[in-house]
Amino acid sequence: MPGAHAIIRDHMDIWLQLGLAAAAFAAGAINAVAGGGTFLTFPMLVFAGVPPVQANATSTVALFPGSFSAMAAYRKDIGQLKGVIHISSFFGISLVGGLLGALLLLWTPQEVFQWIIPWLLLFATLLFAFGKPVSAWISRRYTMTAGPLLAVQFVVSIYGGYFGGGIGILMLASLGLFGLKDLHAMNGLKTMVVGSLNAVATVTFVAAGAVEWLAVAVMLPAAVAGGYGGAALARRVPQPVLRAFILAVASAMTGYFFLEG
């Protein structure tokens, strides 16, 4: 799959650069705090003229280092999970799932993926809107053991490698069903695992030539800065306000893609 399809392959005017950088910075911060950054970067790349499959791949490549910059701020919280969850197994199953999801994306015809986009965005938006209360309702009635947790994480990771919108919400929900209560530790593990499976997806997309590198050059540094700053502010950001903003953007993007077909 060739890597240069979009209007940005030869040049980017300053406004397009600023728009991509701003979307990436905000996405990095949002991913560190609550997840949902794909709602900003993927539509921005499509608006810039990048075909949907390449836009999704480019968004993944541009955002994944931000997960690791955010992880640095969570390292102490992650340490609390040792002995509670088998982190190596959790990582392993996530990497395999992420690879399968990335390959599935590359095997999806452009026209098919364009038809799927609105439904993926709708699914991710509904997850963001209702995932927490639904997860809380289920967790009061059911608790997962380690085996089911890994099975669920495998499916979540395939989705993450394929599209990724709302994957953080899915992970936090499954960890809550496992019985974890410390939100900062859960956020740290989520950030670290999502970053790792996105790294696998990144290698896959790069090898397939599905990345718009001019866009990545602008977006990646901004996403890293946003990721670290977002994690550092995680304990001080008003969560209801942030969630309302993300949900508004997600709803608008979902409606737009349904109307555009």
C-alpha positions as CSV (number, residue, x, y, z in Angstrom):
1,M,0.0,0.0,0.0
2,P,1.7,3.3,-1.1
3,G,2.3,5.8,1.6
4,A,1.5,9.1,-0.1
5,H,-2.1,9.7,-1.2
6,A,-3.2,12.9,0.3
7,I,-3.0,16.6,-0.6
8,I,-0.4,17.0,2.1
9,R,2.2,14.7,0.5
10,D,4.0,17.6,-1.2
11,H,3.3,20.6,1.1
12,M,1.4,21.8,4.1
13,D,0.5,25.4,4.6
14,I,0.9,26.9,8.0
15,W,-2.7,26.7,8.9
16,L,-2.9,23.0,8.1
17,Q,0.3,22.4,10.2
18,L,-1.2,24.3,13.1
19,G,-4.4,22.4,12.9
20,L,-2.7,19.0,12.9
21,A,-0.4,20.0,15.7
22,A,-3.2,21.4,17.8
23,A,-5.3,18.3,17.3
24,A,-2.4,16.0,18.2
25,F,-1.5,18.1,21.3
26,A,-5.1,18.0,22.6
27,A,-5.4,14.3,21.7
28,G,-2.2,13.4,23.6
29,A,-3.5,15.2,26.7
30,I,-7.0,13.7,26.4
31,N,-5.6,10.2,26.0
32,A,-3.5,10.6,29.2
33,V,-6.5,11.8,31.2
34,A,-9.6,10.1,29.9
35,G,-9.0,8.6,26.4
36,G,-10.7,9.7,23.2
37,G,-7.9,11.5,21.4
38,T,-8.7,9.7,18.2
39,F,-11.9,11.7,17.9
40,L,-9.6,14.7,17.2
41,T,-6.8,13.4,15.1
42,F,-8.6,11.0,12.8
43,P,-11.2,13.5,11.5
44,M,-8.5,16.2,11.2
45,L,-6.4,13.9,8.9
46,V,-9.5,13.0,6.9
47,F,-10.3,16.7,6.5
48,A,-6.8,17.3,5.4
49,G,-7.3,14.9,2.5
50,V,-5.8,11.7,3.8
51,P,-7.8,8.6,2.8
52,P,-9.5,6.9,5.7
53,V,-7.2,3.8,6.1
54,Q,-4.1,5.9,5.9
55,A,-5.6,8.5,8.2
56,N,-6.3,5.9,10.9
57,A,-2.7,4.5,10.5
58,T,-1.2,7.9,10.6
59,S,-3.2,8.9,13.7
60,T,-1.9,5.8,15.5
61,V,1.7,6.4,14.6
62,A,1.5,10.1,15.6
63,L,-0.2,9.4,19.0
64,F,1.5,6.3,20.3
65,P,4.7,8.0,21.7
66,G,2.5,10.2,23.8
67,S,1.3,7.2,25.7
68,F,4.9,6.6,26.9
69,S,5.4,10.2,27.9
70,A,2.2,10.0,30.0
71,M,3.4,6.6,31.4
72,A,6.3,8.4,33.1
73,A,3.9,10.3,35.3
74,Y,2.0,7.1,36.3
75,R,5.1,4.9,37.0
76,K,4.5,4.9,40.8
77,D,0.8,4.1,40.4
78,I,1.6,1.2,38.1
79,G,3.9,-0.3,40.7
80,Q,1.0,-0.8,43.0
81,L,-0.4,-3.5,40.7
82,K,2.5,-5.9,41.1
83,G,1.1,-9.1,42.6
84,V,-2.5,-8.1,41.9
85,I,-2.4,-8.7,38.1
86,H,-0.1,-10.7,35.9
87,I,1.3,-7.7,34.0
88,S,3.5,-9.8,31.6
89,S,0.5,-11.9,30.4
90,F,-1.6,-8.8,30.1
91,F,1.1,-7.2,27.9
92,G,1.6,-10.3,25.8
93,I,-2.0,-10.8,24.9
94,S,-2.4,-7.1,24.2
95,L,0.5,-7.1,21.7
96,V,-0.8,-10.1,19.8
97,G,-4.3,-8.6,19.6
98,G,-2.9,-5.2,18.5
99,L,-0.9,-6.9,15.7
100,L,-4.0,-8.8,14.5
101,G,-6.1,-5.6,14.5
102,A,-3.5,-3.6,12.6
103,L,-3.3,-6.4,9.9
104,L,-7.1,-6.5,9.7
105,L,-7.1,-2.7,9.0
106,L,-4.6,-3.1,6.2
107,W,-6.6,-5.9,4.7
108,T,-9.8,-3.9,4.7
109,P,-10.6,-2.2,1.3
110,Q,-10.7,1.6,1.4
111,E,-14.4,1.7,0.4
112,V,-15.4,-0.8,3.1
113,F,-13.5,1.1,5.8
114,Q,-15.1,4.3,4.7
115,W,-18.5,2.7,5.2
116,I,-17.5,1.3,8.6
117,I,-16.1,4.6,9.9
118,P,-19.4,6.2,11.1
119,W,-20.3,3.0,13.0
120,L,-16.9,2.8,14.6
121,L,-17.2,6.4,15.7
122,L,-20.7,5.7,17.0
123,F,-19.6,2.7,19.0
124,A,-16.7,4.6,20.5
125,T,-19.0,7.6,21.3
126,L,-21.6,5.4,23.0
127,L,-18.7,3.7,25.0
128,F,-17.5,7.1,26.1
129,A,-21.0,8.3,27.1
130,F,-22.3,5.1,28.8
131,G,-19.3,2.9,29.4
132,K,-18.7,4.0,33.0
133,P,-22.2,3.6,34.4
134,V,-22.8,0.3,32.5
135,S,-19.5,-1.0,33.8
136,A,-20.4,0.0,37.3
137,W,-23.7,-1.7,37.0
138,I,-22.1,-4.9,35.8
139,S,-19.3,-4.9,38.3
140,R,-21.8,-4.9,41.1
141,R,-23.2,-8.2,39.8
142,Y,-20.1,-9.9,38.3
143,T,-16.4,-10.0,38.9
144,M,-14.0,-11.4,36.4
145,T,-11.1,-13.8,37.2
146,A,-7.7,-13.6,35.5
147,G,-8.6,-16.0,32.6
148,P,-11.7,-14.0,31.4
149,L,-9.8,-10.8,31.9
150,L,-7.1,-11.9,29.4
151,A,-9.7,-13.1,26.9
152,V,-11.6,-9.8,27.1
153,Q,-8.3,-7.9,26.8
154,F,-7.4,-9.9,23.6
155,V,-10.6,-8.8,21.9
156,V,-10.2,-5.2,23.1
157,S,-6.6,-5.2,21.7
158,I,-7.8,-6.3,18.3
159,Y,-10.2,-3.4,18.3
160,G,-7.4,-1.2,19.5
161,G,-5.1,-2.2,16.6
162,Y,-7.9,-1.8,14.1
163,F,-9.3,1.6,15.2
164,G,-8.7,2.4,18.8
165,G,-11.4,4.9,19.6
166,G,-12.6,4.3,23.1
167,I,-10.1,1.5,23.8
168,G,-9.1,3.2,27.1
169,I,-12.7,3.1,28.2
170,L,-13.0,-0.6,27.4
171,M,-9.8,-1.4,29.3
172,L,-10.8,0.6,32.4
173,A,-14.2,-1.2,32.3
174,S,-12.6,-4.6,32.2
175,L,-10.1,-3.8,34.9
176,G,-13.0,-2.6,37.0
177,L,-14.8,-5.9,36.5
178,F,-11.5,-7.6,37.6
179,G,-11.9,-5.8,40.9
180,L,-9.3,-3.0,40.6
181,K,-10.3,0.2,42.4
182,D,-7.4,2.6,42.2
183,L,-8.2,4.8,39.1
184,H,-4.6,6.1,38.9
185,A,-3.1,2.7,38.8
186,M,-5.7,1.5,36.3
187,N,-5.0,4.6,34.1
188,G,-1.3,3.9,34.3
189,L,-1.7,0.3,33.2
190,K,-4.1,1.3,30.5
191,T,-1.7,4.0,29.2
192,M,1.2,1.6,29.2
193,V,-0.6,-1.2,27.4
194,V,-2.3,1.0,24.9
195,G,1.1,2.5,24.1
196,S,2.6,-0.9,23.6
197,L,0.0,-2.3,21.3
198,N,0.0,0.9,19.3
199,A,3.7,0.5,19.0
200,V,3.1,-2.9,17.4
201,A,0.5,-1.4,15.1
202,T,2.9,1.4,14.2
203,V,5.6,-1.0,13.1
204,T,2.9,-2.9,11.0
205,F,1.6,0.3,9.4
206,V,5.1,1.6,8.6
207,A,6.2,-1.7,7.1
208,A,3.0,-1.6,4.9
209,G,3.7,2.0,3.8
210,A,0.4,3.3,5.1
211,V,1.7,6.4,6.9
212,E,1.7,10.0,5.8
213,W,5.0,11.1,7.2
214,L,4.7,14.8,6.7
215,A,1.6,14.7,9.0
216,V,3.5,12.6,11.5
217,A,6.4,15.0,11.6
218,V,4.0,17.7,12.7
219,M,1.8,15.7,15.0
220,L,4.1,13.4,16.9
221,P,6.0,16.0,18.9
222,A,2.8,17.8,19.8
223,A,1.2,14.5,20.9
224,V,4.2,13.7,23.2
225,A,4.0,17.2,24.8
226,G,0.3,16.8,25.2
227,G,0.6,13.3,26.7
228,Y,3.1,14.4,29.4
229,G,1.2,17.6,30.2
230,G,-2.1,15.8,30.3
231,A,-0.9,13.1,32.7
232,A,0.7,15.7,35.0
233,L,-2.6,17.5,35.2
234,A,-4.8,14.4,35.5
235,R,-5.5,14.8,39.2
236,R,-6.5,18.5,38.8
237,V,-8.6,18.5,35.6
238,P,-12.3,18.6,36.2
239,Q,-13.4,15.2,34.8
240,P,-17.0,16.2,34.1
241,V,-15.9,19.2,32.0
242,L,-13.3,17.2,30.1
243,R,-15.7,14.3,29.4
244,A,-18.4,16.7,28.2
245,F,-16.0,18.3,25.8
246,I,-14.8,14.9,24.4
247,L,-18.4,13.7,24.1
248,A,-19.4,16.9,22.2
249,V,-16.5,16.5,19.8
250,A,-17.2,12.7,19.4
251,S,-20.9,13.3,18.7
252,A,-20.2,16.0,16.2
253,M,-17.6,13.9,14.3
254,T,-20.0,10.9,14.3
255,G,-22.8,12.9,12.9
256,Y,-20.6,14.4,10.3
257,F,-19.3,11.1,9.0
258,F,-22.8,9.7,8.9
259,L,-24.0,12.7,6.9
260,E,-21.1,12.5,4.5
261,G,-21.6,8.7,4.1
